């Protein structure tokens, strides 16, 4: 539960439509590859980053800055880790929905067929649908998790299947067009969280009560260092009618893909930068081989302690947003290279994390006496896979287990080149339309990017590392259940917001004045109360954890500050704006809410947590929502962005790797079909 996604406060989410789709191959493709490799650190224009636009999505690309400065062994390490990551790509597709892989392969076969007429209105509709499926790793929206259905007919699709020779079962085809399994993740209050969610973490027929009864019988609630129960398994019903866990491991479920992951990780061990890094990789391999969650804990402790070296990675079944019960981990990988200059600038946060904990607004009994082993780096992404792509976070803090974080520390990273790509491709249309006045616009232009970067850093380094559970209180997914992720993200956001208006940030040299904090406050309130509603259909409630978090925080402080007019709701020429009148009082309100949410987490107060989320984070003001949609539509700016990955290509002589080149030339569909050909390991 430690991902930080690019928020609508960053201009990077508001990209103007770029013409053109996937690049055509040219006779000079090899020449271009070499050119891009040699000039990977040179400045390029904003249009270079933009690749495709369809539905509510824009696809970008990013650059691997500094790759040419790595040694050959470091390049090999990056290459092996990237190969390991992509080798597990099929897993996230199957985790997301049981028919996804079959549907994907039919779409791939249609694209690859020379017998299909790829023109006309129906083909345009098919092309958009297929791209949406590829982007979302399945037929449910990557963010809202609502199933999107084709705008072409079943008859047209049948014709494509016949012409291409593709195979798809009636059950899988029906799943594309029918009104069943409409939500991949359903966290609505009062529903059976398992039965109402279409994801494949639980087999059909498994209910929430079955899951809760199963774990109630095996979880030792007095264990101060509990394993991550359920993290790496699909829950199924056996012939005896009882539920059991089908573990994801070599020789088990997903074993064919996991064996490929292991193959590349074993190669990575041979070029590890140091012994601690190699030891952590060996434990990860053992975990993949055995599926033993105790080994997973040992690996996370070793990984958190392996802080030396220039290369790092995130790999395995990690984030639990995709499980309404908050237990099962989606497969994801990120391979990263340290950005030395940026990391050194931000090291001050890491060095002062205890000061932030000691001076927090939370109750003293909920503060950590000693914040252990927190590291923070700005990194350059070299490759992503699984749940981390095409839609990627901009910051990550791991491990997730509370006891490991408390006793052994954690690693926080900001994905610097991803943020760079967003910023380079960004426009100012949404800011100009929704900012209250020119002063707010000017402040955002001058300080907004830095404010967003500092928010992400504080969220990851200080926010997720802060606070502690009361003795005997179970982990949040047990106590706060389907509200745990929302409340954790709100807590980390509030830590960032609380300190962005603290003079200590200026004293530490992280910003020149509190105007940076004001710019981020403006952005957060504007986003939480208005802009993020672009991501919802009119009439929908907020369900995604990050969106709930932002609305909860913004709506709560707006309401609690009403008597003092801390934030005003202003109507100007028929348009609604939210104006902050008192930034200092708003900081106090952020601190008060932080104190309460930390108390809820520390005490495991489910009733209070549910009340906060349901009261402030779920319901939508329909009039405001409609206004946001109406004002946004003429701007034609995609609310979501994602990326294709650069392709790392090994140069070999006499069977030995002599160099790794970077190919930036893949278009979106080209990359999806390349992955289908080279990395399809599950049946």
C-alpha positions in Angstrom: 0.0 0.0 0.0 2.9 2.3 -0.6 2.6 3.5 -4.1 2.4 7.2 -5.0 0.8 7.8 -8.4 1.0 11.0 -10.4 -1.9 13.1 -9.3 -4.0 15.5 -11.2 -2.1 18.3 -9.5 0.8 17.6 -11.8 0.6 19.1 -15.2 1.7 15.8 -16.6 -1.8 14.5 -16.4 -3.2 17.2 -18.6 -1.6 16.6 -21.9 -2.9 18.0 -25.1 -3.9 15.6 -27.8 -1.1 14.5 -30.0 -1.8 13.3 -33.5 -0.6 10.0 -34.7 -0.4 6.6 -33.3 2.3 3.9 -33.4 5.4 4.8 -35.4 5.9 3.1 -38.8 9.0 1.1 -39.3 11.6 2.7 -41.6 14.6 1.5 -43.6 16.7 3.5 -41.2 15.4 1.9 -38.0 18.8 0.4 -37.0 20.4 3.7 -37.6 17.9 5.5 -35.4 18.4 3.0 -32.6 22.1 3.7 -32.5 21.5 7.4 -32.6 19.1 7.3 -29.7 21.5 5.2 -27.7 24.4 7.6 -28.3 22.3 10.7 -27.5 20.2 9.3 -24.6 21.2 12.2 -22.3 20.6 15.0 -24.8 17.6 17.3 -24.5 14.7 16.4 -26.7 11.5 18.4 -27.5 8.2 17.8 -25.8 6.7 16.1 -28.8 9.3 13.3 -28.5 7.6 12.1 -25.4 4.1 11.7 -26.9 3.3 8.5 -28.7 -0.4 7.8 -28.9 -3.8 9.1 -27.8 -7.0 7.0 -27.5 -10.1 7.1 -25.3 -9.2 8.8 -22.0 -5.5 7.9 -22.3 -2.3 9.4 -23.7 0.8 7.2 -24.1 4.2 8.6 -23.5 7.8 7.3 -23.5 10.6 8.0 -21.1 14.4 8.2 -21.4 17.0 6.2 -19.4 19.2 9.1 -18.4 22.8 8.2 -17.5 22.7 4.6 -18.8 25.8 5.2 -20.9 27.7 6.0 -17.7 27.2 2.5 -16.2 29.9 -0.2 -16.4 29.3 -3.2 -18.5 28.4 -5.4 -15.5 25.9 -2.7 -14.3 24.3 -2.6 -17.7 24.1 -6.4 -17.6 22.5 -6.3 -14.2 19.9 -3.8 -15.4 19.2 -5.9 -18.5 18.8 -9.2 -16.6 16.5 -7.5 -14.1 14.4 -6.0 -16.9 14.2 -9.4 -18.6 13.1 -11.0 -15.3 10.4 -8.4 -14.9 8.8 -8.7 -18.3 9.0 -12.5 -18.1 6.2 -12.3 -15.5 4.0 -10.0 -17.6 1.3 -12.7 -18.2 0.7 -13.0 -14.4 -0.9 -9.6 -13.9 -3.2 -10.3 -16.8 -4.5 -13.5 -15.2 -4.6 -11.9 -11.8 -6.9 -9.1 -13.1 -9.5 -11.4 -14.6 -9.8 -15.1 -15.5 -10.5 -14.5 -19.2 -8.0 -11.8 -19.8 -5.2 -13.9 -21.3 -7.5 -15.6 -23.8 -9.0 -12.3 -24.9 -5.6 -10.7 -25.2 -4.3 -13.4 -27.4 -7.3 -13.1 -29.7 -6.7 -9.4 -30.0 -3.0 -10.0 -30.8 -3.8 -12.6 -33.4 -6.2 -10.1 -35.2 -3.5 -7.4 -35.2 -0.9 -9.8 -36.6 -3.1 -11.3 -39.3 -2.7 -10.2 -43.0 -6.2 -11.4 -43.7 -8.0 -8.7 -41.6 -9.1 -5.5 -43.3 -7.7 -2.9 -41.0 -9.8 0.1 -42.1 -13.2 1.6 -41.6 -15.3 2.7 -38.7 -15.6 -0.7 -37.1 -11.9 -1.3 -37.3 -11.3 2.1 -35.6 -13.6 1.0 -32.8 -11.8 -2.3 -32.5 -8.4 -0.6 -32.5 -9.4 1.7 -29.6 -10.9 -1.2 -27.6 -7.8 -3.3 -28.1 -5.5 -0.5 -27.0 -7.6 0.1 -23.9 -7.3 -3.6 -23.1 -3.6 -3.6 -23.6 -3.2 -0.4 -21.5 -5.3 -1.8 -18.6 -3.8 -5.3 -18.6 -7.3 -6.6 -19.2 -10.9 -5.7 -19.9 -11.4 -3.6 -16.8 -10.3 0.1 -16.6 -6.8 0.3 -15.1 -8.0 3.0 -12.6 -11.7 2.8 -12.1 -11.7 -1.0 -12.5 -15.0 -0.8 -14.3 -15.3 -3.1 -17.3 -15.3 -1.2 -20.6 -17.3 -2.9 -23.4 -16.6 -2.8 -27.2 -18.5 -0.3 -29.4 -18.3 -2.7 -32.3 -20.8 -5.6 -32.7 -20.3 -9.3 -31.8 -20.9 -10.0 -35.5 -18.0 -7.8 -36.5 -15.8 -9.4 -33.9 -16.8 -12.9 -35.2 -15.7 -11.8 -38.6 -12.3 -10.7 -37.3 -11.9 -14.0 -35.5 -12.8 -15.9 -38.6 -10.5 -13.9 -40.9 -7.5 -14.0 -38.6 -7.9 -17.6 -37.5 -7.7 -16.5 -33.9 -9.3 -18.7 -31.1 -11.5 -17.6 -28.3 -14.1 -19.5 -26.3 -17.7 -18.4 -26.2 -17.3 -17.8 -22.4 -14.5 -15.4 -22.9 -16.1 -13.6 -25.9 -19.4 -13.2 -23.9 -17.3 -11.7 -21.1 -16.3 -8.9 -23.4 -19.8 -7.9 -24.3 -22.1 -8.8 -21.4 -23.0 -7.0 -18.2 -21.5 -9.5 -15.8 -18.2 -9.1 -13.8 -18.5 -5.3 -14.2 -16.1 -4.4 -11.4 -12.6 -5.8 -11.0 -12.4 -4.4 -7.5 -15.5 -3.6 -5.6 -15.0 -2.0 -2.2 -18.5 -0.6 -1.8 -19.9 -0.7 1.7 -22.3 -3.6 2.4 -21.4 -5.8 -0.5 -19.6 -9.2 -0.4 -16.1 -7.8 -1.3 -15.0 -11.1 -2.9 -18.1 -12.2 -4.7 -18.7 -8.6 -6.1 -15.1 -8.3 -7.4 -14.2 -9.8 -10.8 -10.5 -10.2 -10.2 -8.9 -13.6 -10.3 -7.4 -13.6 -6.8 -10.4 -15.7 -5.8 -12.0 -18.4 -7.9 -15.7 -18.2 -8.7 -17.8 -19.3 -5.8 -15.5 -18.0 -3.1 -17.2 -15.6 -0.7 -15.9 -13.0 1.8 -17.1 -15.2 4.7 -15.2 -18.2 3.4 -12.0 -16.1 3.2 -12.5 -14.5 6.6 -13.2 -17.9 8.3 -10.2 -19.5 6.6 -7.8 -16.9 7.9 -9.4 -16.6 11.3 -8.5 -20.2 11.8 -4.8 -19.9 10.9 -3.7 -16.4 11.7 -1.9 -16.1 15.0 -3.2 -12.7 16.2 -0.6 -12.5 19.0 2.3 -12.8 16.6 4.2 -9.5 16.6 5.9 -10.4 13.3 3.1 -11.9 11.2 3.7 -13.2 7.7 1.8 -11.6 4.8 -1.0 -14.1 4.8 -2.5 -14.6 1.3 0.0 -12.4 -0.5 1.0 -15.0 -3.1 -1.9 -17.3 -3.7 -5.2 -17.7 -5.4 -8.0 -18.9 -3.2 -10.0 -21.8 -4.6 -12.7 -24.3 -3.6 -11.5 -27.9 -3.4 -13.5 -31.0 -4.2 -14.4 -31.3 -0.5 -16.1 -27.9 -0.7 -13.4 -26.2 1.5 -11.3 -23.2 0.4 -7.6 -23.6 -0.1 -4.6 -21.5 -1.3 -3.1 -22.3 -4.7 0.4 -20.8 -4.3 2.2 -18.8 -7.0 5.6 -20.4 -7.2 7.8 -22.6 -9.4 6.0 -25.8 -9.9 2.8 -24.2 -8.8 0.3 -21.7 -10.1 2.1 -19.4 -12.7 5.1 -21.7 -12.5 6.0 -21.4 -16.2 6.4 -17.7 -16.0 8.0 -17.8 -12.5 10.7 -20.2 -13.9 11.6 -17.6 -16.5 11.8 -14.9 -13.8 14.1 -17.2 -11.8 16.3 -17.8 -14.8 17.0 -14.1 -15.3 17.3 -13.4 -11.5 20.0 -16.1 -11.3 21.9 -14.3 -14.1 21.5 -11.0 -12.1 23.2 -12.6 -9.1 26.3 -13.2 -11.2 26.7 -9.4 -11.8 25.4 -8.1 -8.5 27.2 -4.9 -7.4 27.9 -6.2 -3.9 27.3 -9.1 -1.5 24.2 -7.7 0.2 22.5 -7.1 -3.2 23.4 -10.7 -4.3 22.1 -12.2 -1.0 18.8 -10.4 -1.4 18.4 -11.6 -4.9 19.1 -15.2 -3.8 16.4 -14.9 -1.2 14.0 -13.6 -3.8 14.8 -16.6 -6.0 14.2 -19.0 -3.0 10.9 -17.3 -2.4 9.8 -17.8 -6.0 10.9 -21.4 -5.8 9.2 -22.2 -2.5 6.4 -19.7 -2.2 7.3 -19.6 1.5 6.1 -16.3 3.0 8.6 -16.5 5.8 11.3 -16.4 3.1 9.4 -13.4 1.7 10.0 -11.6 5.0 13.6 -12.6 5.1 14.0 -11.3 1.6 12.4 -7.9 2.4 14.6 -7.5 5.4 17.7 -8.2 3.3 16.4 -6.0 0.4 15.7 -3.1 2.8 19.3 -3.4 4.1 20.9 -3.6 0.7 21.3 0.1 0.2 24.7 0.3 -1.5 25.1 0.2 -5.2 23.7 2.2 -8.1 21.1 -0.3 -9.3 18.0 -1.4 -7.5 14.7 -3.0 -8.3 11.2 -3.9 -7.1 10.0 -7.4 -8.1 7.3 -9.8 -7.1 3.7 -9.8 -5.7 3.6 -6.6 -3.8 0.7 -4.0 -3.8 -2.7 -5.1 -2.6 -4.9 -2.4 -4.1 -6.4 -4.9 -6.6 -7.8 -7.1 -3.8 -10.8 -5.7 -2.1 -9.7 -7.6 1.0 -6.2 -6.0 0.8 -4.3 -9.3 1.0 -3.2 -10.6 -2.4 -0.3 -8.9 -4.2 -0.3 -7.9 -7.8 2.7 -8.8 -9.8 4.9 -5.8 -10.6 8.5 -4.9 -11.3 10.5 -1.6 -11.5 14.2 -1.6 -12.4 15.9 1.6 -11.4 19.3 3.4 -11.6 20.2 5.9 -8.9 20.1 9.6 -10.0 23.1 10.7 -8.0 22.6 14.5 -8.3 18.9 14.5 -7.5 19.3 12.0 -4.7 22.0 14.0 -3.0 19.8 17.1 -3.2 16.9 15.2 -1.4 19.1 13.3 1.0 18.3 15.9 3.6 14.8 14.4 4.0 16.3 11.0 4.8 18.8 12.6 7.3 16.1 14.5 9.1 13.3 11.9 9.2 13.4 11.6 13.0 12.9 15.4 13.3 9.8 15.1 11.2 8.5 12.2 13.3 9.2 14.1 16.6 7.5 17.3 15.4 4.4 15.7 13.8 0.9 16.6 14.9 0.1 13.0 15.9 -0.2 11.9 19.5 3.1 11.2 21.2 2.1 7.7 22.0 1.8 7.0 18.2 5.2 8.4 17.3 8.2 6.1 16.7 10.9 6.7 19.3 13.4 5.8 16.6 12.7 5.8 12.9 14.9 3.0 11.6 16.7 2.5 8.3 14.8 4.9 6.1 16.5 5.5 2.7 15.4 7.8 0.0 16.6 8.1 -3.6 15.6 9.7 -6.8 15.9 7.1 -9.5 15.9 6.7 -13.2 13.5 3.9 -14.4 15.1 1.4 -16.8 12.1 -0.8 -17.2 8.8 -1.7 -15.7 6.4 -4.7 -15.9 3.2 -6.1 -14.5 1.0 -3.7 -12.5 3.6 -0.9 -12.8 3.0 -0.5 -16.5 1.7 1.0 -18.8 0.2 3.1 -15.9 3.1 3.8 -13.5 3.6 5.2 -10.0 5.9 8.2 -9.5 7.0 7.1 -6.1 7.2 3.9 -4.1 7.9 3.1 -0.5 8.5 -0.6 0.5 8.4 -3.1 2.2 4.7 -3.0 3.2 4.8 -5.1 6.4 4.5 -2.8 9.3 6.8 -4.8 11.6 9.6 -4.9 9.0 9.3 -1.2 8.4 9.5 -0.5 12.2 12.3 -2.9 13.0 14.4 -2.9 9.8 13.5 0.3 7.8 12.3 0.9 4.3 13.3 2.3 1.0 11.6 5.2 -0.7 12.1 6.2 -4.3 10.9 8.9 -6.6 10.9 7.9 -10.3 12.7 11.0 -11.6 12.6 10.3 -15.3 8.9 9.4 -15.2 8.1 12.7 -13.6 10.4 14.4 -16.2 8.4 12.8 -19.0 5.1 14.0 -17.5 6.5 17.5 -17.1 8.0 17.7 -20.6 4.8 16.6 -22.2 2.5 18.7 -20.1 0.3 21.6 -20.9 -1.4 24.3 -18.8 -5.0 24.1 -20.0 -6.5 22.7 -16.8 -4.6 25.0 -14.6 -5.8 28.1 -16.6 -9.4 26.8 -16.6 -9.7 25.9 -12.9 -7.3 28.1 -11.0 -9.2 30.9 -9.2 -7.1 33.9 -10.3 -3.9 34.9 -12.0 -2.0 34.9 -8.7 -2.7 31.2 -8.3 -1.8 30.5 -11.9 1.5 32.4 -11.6 2.4 30.6 -8.3 1.6 27.2 -9.9 3.8 28.0 -12.9 6.7 29.1 -10.7 6.5 26.6 -7.8 4.1 23.9 -8.8 6.6 21.3 -10.1 8.8 21.6 -7.0 5.8 21.5 -4.8 4.7 18.2 -6.4 8.1 16.7 -6.1 8.4 17.6 -2.4 4.9 16.3 -1.8 5.9 13.0 -3.3 9.1 12.8 -1.3 7.5 13.7 2.0 4.6 11.3 1.3 7.0 8.4 0.7 10.0 9.1 3.0 8.3 10.6 6.0 4.6 9.7 5.5 4.7 6.0 5.1 7.6 5.7 7.5 5.9 7.6 10.3 3.6 6.4 13.1 3.2 3.1 14.9 0.5 0.6 15.9 -0.5 0.3 19.5 0.8 -2.9 21.1 -1.4 -5.9 20.2 -3.2 -4.1 17.4 -3.4 -6.2 14.2 -2.2 -5.0 10.8 -4.5 -2.5 9.1 -5.8 -4.9 6.5 -7.2 -6.9 9.4 -8.5 -4.0 11.5 -9.5 -1.4 8.9 -10.3 -3.9 6.2 -11.5 -2.4 2.9 -10.8 1.1 4.1 -7.1 0.4 5.0 -5.5 1.5 1.8 -7.5 4.8 1.5 -6.7 5.7 5.1 -3.0 4.9 4.7 -2.7 7.0 1.5 -4.6 9.9 3.2 -2.2 9.6 6.2 0.9 9.8 4.1 -0.6 12.7 2.0 -1.4 14.6 5.2 2.2 14.2 6.5 3.4 15.8 3.3 0.8 18.6 3.4 1.4 19.3 7.1 5.2 19.9 6.5 4.9 21.7 3.2 4.0 24.9 5.1 6.6 24.4 7.8 9.6 26.9 7.8 11.8 23.9 8.5 11.6 23.0 4.8 13.1 26.4 3.9 15.7 26.0 6.7 16.8 22.7 5.2 17.2 24.3 1.8 14.5 22.2 0.2 12.6 25.2 -1.0 13.2 28.9 -1.2 10.0 30.1 0.5 6.6 28.8 1.7 5.2 29.9 -1.6 6.1 26.4 -2.7 3.8 25.0 0.0 1.0 27.3 -1.0 1.3 26.2 -4.6 0.9 22.6 -3.6 -2.0 23.4 -1.2 -3.8 25.2 -4.1 -3.2 22.2 -6.4 -4.3 19.6 -3.8 -7.6 21.4 -2.9 -8.3 22.1 -6.6 -7.7 18.5 -7.5 -9.4 16.8 -4.5 -12.6 18.9 -4.8 -12.9 19.2 -8.5 -10.3 18.1 -11.1 -10.1 14.4 -10.3 -13.8 14.0 -10.9 -12.9 14.0 -14.6 -12.0 10.4 -14.1 -15.6 9.4 -13.2 -18.7 8.9 -15.2 -21.5 11.3 -14.2 -23.5 9.7 -11.4 -20.6 7.5 -10.2 -19.3 7.4 -6.6 -15.6 7.5 -5.8 -14.1 4.0 -5.3 -10.4 4.1 -6.2 -8.3 4.4 -3.0 -6.1 7.3 -4.1 -9.1 9.3 -5.3 -11.0 8.6 -2.1 -8.0 9.7 -0.1 -7.7 13.0 -1.9 -11.4 13.8 -1.7 -11.6 12.8 1.9 -8.7 15.1 2.9 -9.9 18.1 0.8 -13.6 17.8 1.7 -12.9 17.4 5.4 -10.7 20.5 5.7 -13.2 22.5 3.5 -16.0 21.6 5.9 -14.0 22.0 9.2 -12.6 25.3 8.0 -16.0 26.7 6.9 -16.6 28.8 10.0 -13.3 30.6 9.6 -13.6 30.7 5.8 -10.3 28.9 5.5 -11.4 27.9 2.0 -14.1 29.7 0.0 -16.3 28.2 -2.7 -16.5 31.0 -5.3 -18.7 31.4 -8.3 -17.4 33.6 -11.1 -19.1 34.1 -14.4 -21.1 30.9 -13.8 -17.9 28.9 -12.9 -17.0 27.4 -9.6 -13.6 27.8 -7.9 -12.1 27.0 -4.5 -9.9 29.7 -3.1 -7.7 29.2 0.0 -7.9 32.3 2.2 -5.7 31.2 5.1 -2.9 28.8 4.4 -1.7 28.7 8.0 -5.1 27.7 9.4 -5.3 25.1 6.6 -2.0 23.6 7.7 -3.5 23.3 11.2 -6.5 21.5 9.8 -4.3 19.1 7.9 -2.5 18.4 11.2 -5.7 17.7 13.0 -6.9 15.2 10.4 -3.5 13.6 10.4 -3.7 13.1 14.1 -7.1 11.5 13.9 -6.2 9.1 11.0 -3.0 8.0 12.8 -5.1 7.3 15.9 -7.5 5.3 13.8 -4.7 3.3 12.3 -2.8 2.9 15.6 -5.9 1.7 17.5 -7.5 -0.2 14.7 -10.7 1.8 15.0 -12.7 0.4 12.1 -15.9 2.3 12.9 -14.2 5.7 12.8 -12.2 4.9 9.7 -15.3 3.8 7.9 -17.2 6.9 8.9 -14.4 9.2 7.6 -14.1 7.5 4.3 -17.9 7.1 3.7 -18.7 10.6 4.8 -16.0 12.5 2.9 -14.4 10.2 0.4 -17.2 8.5 -1.5 -20.1 10.7 -2.4 -19.8 13.1 -5.3 -21.5 16.5 -5.7 -23.3 15.8 -9.0 -23.6 19.5 -9.9 -19.8 20.1 -9.4 -19.1 16.8 -11.2 -21.1 17.9 -14.3 -19.5 21.3 -14.3 -16.0 19.7 -14.2 -16.9 17.5 -17.1 -18.4 20.3 -19.2 -15.5 22.6 -18.6 -12.9 19.9 -19.3 -14.4 18.6 -22.5 -13.4 21.5 -24.8 -9.8 21.2 -23.6 -9.5 17.7 -25.1 -6.9 16.6 -22.5 -6.5 13.0 -21.5 -7.1 12.4 -17.7 -4.8 9.3 -17.7 -1.2 8.8 -19.0 1.0 5.8 -19.3 4.2 4.7 -21.0 5.9 2.3 -23.4 9.2 1.0 -22.1 12.5 1.6 -23.8 13.7 -1.8 -25.1 17.1 -3.0 -23.9 19.0 -5.0 -26.6 22.0 -7.1 -25.8 25.0 -6.8 -28.2 26.9 -10.1 -28.3 30.2 -11.3 -29.6 31.1 -15.0 -29.5 28.2 -15.7 -27.2 29.3 -13.0 -24.7 27.4 -9.7 -24.0 29.7 -6.8 -24.9 27.1 -4.0 -24.6 23.5 -3.1 -24.0 21.8 -0.7 -26.4 18.6 1.2 -25.9 15.8 1.2 -28.5 13.3 4.0 -28.1 11.5 3.3 -31.3 8.6 1.1 -30.2 5.1 2.4 -30.6 2.4 1.3 -28.2 0.9 -1.5 -30.3 4.3 -2.5 -31.6 5.5 -3.0 -28.0 2.4 -5.0 -27.0 2.9 -7.4 -30.0 6.6 -7.6 -29.3 5.9 -8.6 -25.7 3.3 -11.1 -26.9 5.9 -12.8 -29.2 8.8 -12.8 -26.8 7.3 -13.0 -23.3 4.1 -15.2 -23.3 4.8 -18.0 -20.9 1.4 -18.9 -19.4 -1.2 -21.1 -21.2 
